[in-house]
Amino acid sequence: PGLLEEFKIDPSKLGEHGLVRLAIGGESVEVSQIDEAHVTNAMVKLTRKGEKVVYFVSGHGEQPIDGKDAAGREGFARAAEALRNENYRVQPLLLSSVKDVPEDADVVIVAGAKKRMFDEELAVLDRYLARGGALFALVDPRVSGSWVEKLRSWGADLGNDIVVDRALALFGRAVTPFAGKYDPEQPITKDFRDPRNDAVMFHEVRSVKPRDGVALTSIVFTGEASWAERNLARLDSEGAAAMDADDLPGPVPVMVAGTPALPRSDGNAAKARLVVVGDTNFASNEYLDAGRNRDLFTNAANWLIGDVAAIAVRPNHTRASRFQLTADQFHAIRSASLFVLPELIAVLGVFTWWSRRNPAATT
């Protein structure tokens, strides 16, 4: 009680497992979830000089980080919380309302922009990178237009395709592939040694390749048996895909990282960093805690910020899984549970009882 009063700690914060208080000089951090990740993050927060700020761009159909839609299957509430757990401050950024990206921005994330970006908005991002900024772009298949062309001008060539993998995919869902190979030299993926144990799962991912002569590197690939299907009309209308001469054979690069190509080549522009991945779903609420998805997302943010010491393969946390049922599926399961299965068990029970009472009749 004396320590609680001395450190002005609310006793209700102690919870079931107590509380750890870390302090350096006049700064202190309280940790209620006592595990390696949270204690380490608290130590990093105490020793880090200055606060790191991550901005999520909004206004073009990007995945929300706050509000009621942020908690949905495709929302980014969990991704934003993962960055807060890294001791970063997370803020929304309406690009069309600012002349320049705020000076305190350490990383700008564009997660799933679907609507057109105006030239003025793209110019804001150009100026941000030219002053040495860091940008993380998550781009879904079928998205095209000025945003994709701008990424290409920076050196990331996004294919008009969807990766198909019938060998290394979730429950045989060919358009939900796992990563098959990582770049062991890039800090983002250096700890992802074995794709079988360090699996990253994508859902409808497009190919991303660095343009020739650009200082970007492919760091994540899908499996050997995968390919990038470019006949999207057939895939959408018939649900069919086949490896053709026009398709890109696997392993297919789906994520690049490095220094973007910029018109200005002064010292600040040379410090700019860019990460582009051909899928937004891998970091959504539905998929973030699948395999090592969370690690890939947060490691990319760490590297962009320059916080290499925070890059790690973090311990997995078990959470309840959810399976979405249609109304017909729900009624079928309910009918089978309430009527079919009980009656079947009753019939089998009567038959077993009758068989034992009349062994001669059953033989």
C-alpha positions in Angstrom: 0.0 0.0 0.0 2.8 2.4 0.7 4.4 1.9 -2.7 1.0 2.3 -4.4 0.6 5.6 -2.6 4.2 6.7 -3.3 4.0 6.0 -7.0 0.4 7.2 -7.2 -0.8 3.9 -8.7 -4.5 3.2 -8.8 -5.1 -0.2 -7.1 -7.7 -1.1 -9.6 -4.9 -1.3 -12.2 -3.3 -4.3 -10.5 -5.6 -6.8 -12.0 -5.3 -10.5 -11.6 -1.6 -10.8 -12.3 -0.3 -7.6 -10.7 1.6 -4.8 -12.3 5.2 -3.9 -13.1 6.5 -0.3 -12.9 9.6 0.5 -14.8 11.3 3.9 -14.2 14.3 5.8 -15.5 14.9 9.1 -13.8 11.6 11.0 -13.7 10.0 8.9 -16.5 8.0 5.7 -15.7 5.9 3.1 -17.5 3.4 0.7 -16.0 2.9 -2.7 -17.5 -0.2 -4.7 -16.6 0.3 -7.5 -19.3 3.5 -9.0 -18.0 5.2 -10.8 -20.8 8.4 -10.4 -22.7 7.0 -8.3 -25.5 5.2 -5.8 -23.3 8.1 -5.4 -20.8 10.6 -5.0 -23.6 8.4 -2.4 -25.3 8.1 -0.5 -22.1 11.9 -0.5 -21.8 12.2 0.7 -25.4 9.7 3.5 -24.7 11.6 4.7 -21.7 15.0 4.8 -23.5 13.7 6.1 -26.8 14.4 9.8 -27.5 11.3 11.5 -28.8 7.9 10.0 -29.8 7.5 8.2 -33.2 4.3 9.1 -35.1 2.6 6.9 -37.7 0.0 8.5 -40.0 -2.7 6.5 -41.8 -4.0 8.2 -44.9 -7.8 8.5 -45.3 -10.2 9.8 -47.9 -9.7 7.3 -50.7 -11.5 4.2 -49.3 -8.6 3.1 -47.2 -9.2 0.7 -44.3 -10.3 2.6 -41.2 -8.3 2.7 -38.0 -11.1 4.1 -35.8 -14.9 4.3 -35.8 -17.3 1.4 -36.0 -16.0 0.1 -39.3 -12.5 -0.2 -37.9 -13.5 -3.2 -35.8 -15.0 -5.1 -38.8 -13.3 -8.0 -40.6 -11.5 -5.7 -43.1 -10.8 -2.9 -40.6 -7.4 -1.9 -39.3 -8.2 -1.4 -35.6 -5.9 -4.4 -34.7 -3.1 -3.2 -37.0 -3.3 0.3 -35.4 -3.2 -1.3 -31.9 -0.2 -3.4 -33.0 1.7 -0.2 -33.8 0.6 1.4 -30.5 2.1 -1.7 -28.8 5.3 -0.8 -30.5 5.0 2.5 -28.6 4.2 4.6 -31.7 1.5 7.2 -31.8 -1.1 6.5 -34.5 -2.9 9.3 -36.3 -5.3 9.6 -39.3 -4.3 11.9 -42.1 -6.8 13.4 -44.6 -4.3 14.0 -47.4 -6.5 16.5 -49.3 -6.7 18.8 -46.3 -3.0 19.5 -45.9 -0.4 21.3 -47.9 2.3 19.0 -46.7 2.6 15.9 -44.6 3.1 17.0 -41.0 6.8 17.4 -39.9 6.4 15.0 -37.0 5.4 12.1 -39.4 7.9 9.2 -39.1 5.8 6.9 -41.4 2.9 7.4 -43.7 0.7 4.3 -44.4 -1.7 4.1 -47.3 -3.7 0.9 -46.6 -6.0 -0.1 -49.4 -6.7 3.2 -51.3 -9.5 2.4 -53.8 -10.6 5.8 -55.1 -8.6 8.2 -57.2 -5.9 10.3 -55.7 -5.7 13.9 -57.0 -2.5 15.2 -58.4 -2.1 17.6 -55.5 -2.3 14.7 -53.0 0.3 12.8 -54.9 2.5 15.9 -54.9 2.2 16.0 -51.1 3.6 12.5 -50.9 6.3 13.3 -53.5 7.5 16.2 -51.3 7.3 14.0 -48.2 9.6 11.4 -49.7 11.9 14.1 -51.1 12.6 15.3 -47.6 13.5 11.8 -46.5 10.1 10.4 -45.5 9.0 6.8 -45.2 5.9 5.4 -46.9 4.2 2.0 -46.5 1.7 1.2 -49.4 -0.7 -1.7 -49.2 -2.4 -2.1 -52.6 -5.1 -4.7 -53.5 -5.5 -6.4 -56.8 -7.7 -4.7 -59.4 -6.8 -1.2 -58.1 -5.4 1.0 -60.9 -5.1 4.6 -61.8 -2.9 7.5 -60.6 -1.9 5.9 -57.3 -0.6 2.7 -58.9 1.2 4.8 -61.6 2.8 6.9 -58.9 4.1 3.8 -57.1 5.5 2.7 -60.4 7.2 6.0 -60.9 8.9 5.4 -57.5 10.1 2.0 -58.6 7.4 -0.5 -57.5 5.7 -2.2 -60.5 2.4 -3.7 -59.5 1.0 -6.4 -61.8 -2.6 -6.5 -63.0 -2.9 -10.0 -61.6 -3.8 -12.2 -58.7 -1.5 -14.9 -57.3 -2.8 -18.4 -57.5 -1.2 -21.3 -55.6 -2.9 -24.7 -55.3 -0.1 -26.3 -53.4 0.7 -23.7 -50.6 -2.6 -22.1 -49.7 -5.1 -22.0 -46.8 -7.3 -25.2 -46.9 -6.7 -25.4 -50.7 -8.1 -21.9 -51.4 -5.8 -21.1 -54.3 -6.2 -17.3 -54.0 -5.3 -17.3 -50.3 -1.6 -18.3 -50.6 1.1 -18.5 -48.0 4.5 -16.9 -48.5 7.1 -19.4 -49.7 10.4 -17.5 -49.5 11.8 -14.5 -47.7 14.9 -12.3 -48.3 17.3 -13.3 -45.5 19.3 -10.1 -45.8 16.5 -7.5 -45.5 15.9 -6.5 -41.8 12.1 -6.8 -42.2 12.3 -10.5 -43.1 15.7 -11.6 -41.8 14.1 -13.5 -38.8 11.6 -15.3 -41.1 13.9 -18.3 -41.7 11.5 -21.2 -42.4 8.2 -20.5 -44.4 6.7 -23.6 -42.8 7.1 -22.2 -39.2 7.1 -18.5 -40.1 4.1 -18.5 -42.4 2.6 -15.3 -43.7 -0.8 -15.6 -45.3 -2.2 -13.4 -48.0 -5.7 -13.2 -49.4 -6.0 -12.1 -53.0 -2.4 -10.7 -53.5 -1.0 -9.2 -56.6 2.6 -9.3 -57.8 5.0 -6.4 -57.0 8.4 -6.2 -58.7 11.1 -3.5 -58.5 11.8 -1.7 -61.7 15.2 -2.1 -63.3 17.8 0.3 -61.9 15.8 1.2 -58.8 17.1 0.6 -55.3 14.1 -1.6 -54.3 14.4 -5.3 -53.4 11.8 -8.1 -53.5 11.6 -9.4 -49.9 8.6 -11.8 -49.9 7.7 -14.4 -52.5 4.9 -16.9 -52.8 5.5 -20.7 -53.3 7.4 -22.4 -56.2 4.1 -23.8 -57.6 2.3 -20.4 -57.6 1.8 -18.1 -60.5 0.4 -14.6 -61.1 -2.9 -15.1 -63.0 -3.4 -12.2 -65.5 -6.7 -13.4 -67.0 -8.8 -11.8 -64.3 -11.9 -11.8 -66.5 -11.9 -15.6 -66.6 -11.1 -15.8 -62.9 -14.0 -13.5 -62.0 -16.6 -14.9 -64.3 -15.8 -18.6 -64.1 -13.7 -18.9 -61.0 -11.1 -20.8 -63.1 -7.4 -20.2 -63.4 -4.7 -22.0 -65.4 -1.0 -21.2 -65.9 -0.7 -19.6 -69.3 2.2 -18.2 -71.3 1.2 -14.7 -70.4 1.2 -15.4 -66.6 4.1 -14.7 -64.2 5.5 -18.0 -62.9 6.4 -18.5 -59.3 7.9 -17.8 -56.9 6.0 -14.5 -57.3 7.4 -11.4 -55.6 4.6 -9.7 -53.6 6.5 -7.2 -51.4 9.4 -4.8 -52.1 11.4 -2.5 -49.9 14.1 0.0 -50.3 14.8 3.5 -51.5 12.3 5.0 -54.0 13.3 6.6 -57.3 12.7 10.4 -56.9 13.3 13.3 -59.3 15.3 15.1 -56.7 18.5 13.3 -55.7 19.6 15.6 -52.8 20.7 14.2 -49.5 17.3 14.1 -47.9 15.7 12.2 -50.8 18.4 9.6 -50.5 17.2 8.8 -47.0 13.6 8.1 -48.1 12.2 4.6 -47.6 9.4 2.8 -49.4 7.7 -0.5 -48.7 5.0 -1.8 -51.1 2.9 -5.0 -50.7 0.3 -6.3 -53.1 -2.4 -7.0 -50.5 -4.2 -5.1 -47.8 -6.1 -8.1 -46.3 -3.0 -9.7 -44.7 -3.0 -6.9 -42.1 -6.7 -6.7 -41.6 -8.5 -7.6 -38.4 -9.4 -11.0 -39.9 -5.9 -12.0 -40.9 -3.5 -10.0 -38.8 -3.0 -12.7 -36.2 -2.7 -15.5 -38.8 0.8 -16.9 -38.8 3.4 -14.2 -38.8 1.3 -11.5 -40.5 1.5 -9.2 -37.5 5.3 -9.5 -37.5 5.6 -8.7 -41.1 3.4 -5.6 -40.8 5.0 -4.2 -37.6 8.5 -5.1 -38.8 7.9 -3.1 -42.0 6.8 -0.1 -39.9 9.9 -0.5 -37.6 12.2 -0.6 -40.6 10.6 2.4 -42.2 11.0 4.4 -39.0 14.6 3.2 -38.6 13.7 1.4 -35.4 15.7 -1.7 -36.4 16.2 -2.8 -32.8 12.4 -3.3 -32.4 12.3 -5.7 -35.4 11.6 -9.3 -34.1 9.5 -12.4 -34.5 7.1 -11.9 -31.6 5.4 -14.6 -29.6 2.0 -15.7 -31.0 -1.1 -15.2 -28.9 -4.0 -17.6 -29.2 -7.4 -16.0 -29.9 -10.8 -17.4 -30.7 -11.4 -18.1 -34.4 -14.6 -17.2 -36.1 -16.3 -18.8 -39.1 -19.0 -16.8 -41.0 -22.1 -18.8 -41.9 -24.8 -18.0 -44.4 -28.4 -18.2 -43.3 -28.9 -21.4 -45.2 -25.8 -23.0 -43.6 -26.9 -21.9 -40.2 -30.4 -23.5 -40.7 -28.9 -26.7 -42.0 -26.6 -27.1 -39.0 -29.4 -26.2 -36.6 -31.8 -28.8 -38.2 -29.1 -31.5 -38.2 -28.3 -30.8 -34.5 -31.9 -30.6 -33.2 -33.6 -33.2 -35.3 -31.5 -35.4 -37.6 -28.6 -36.4 -35.2 -30.8 -37.0 -32.1 -33.2 -39.2 -34.0 -30.4 -41.1 -35.7 -28.8 -41.7 -32.3 -32.1 -42.9 -30.9 -32.7 -45.3 -33.8 -29.2 -46.7 -33.4 -29.7 -47.1 -29.7 -33.0 -49.0 -30.2 -31.4 -51.2 -32.8 -28.4 -52.0 -30.5 -30.7 -52.9 -27.6 -32.9 -55.0 -29.9 -29.9 -56.8 -31.3 -28.6 -57.7 -27.9 -32.0 -59.0 -26.8 -32.4 -61.1 -30.0 -29.0 -62.2 -31.1 -30.5 -65.0 -33.3 -32.6 -62.6 -35.3 -29.6 -60.4 -36.2 -27.5 -63.4 -37.4 
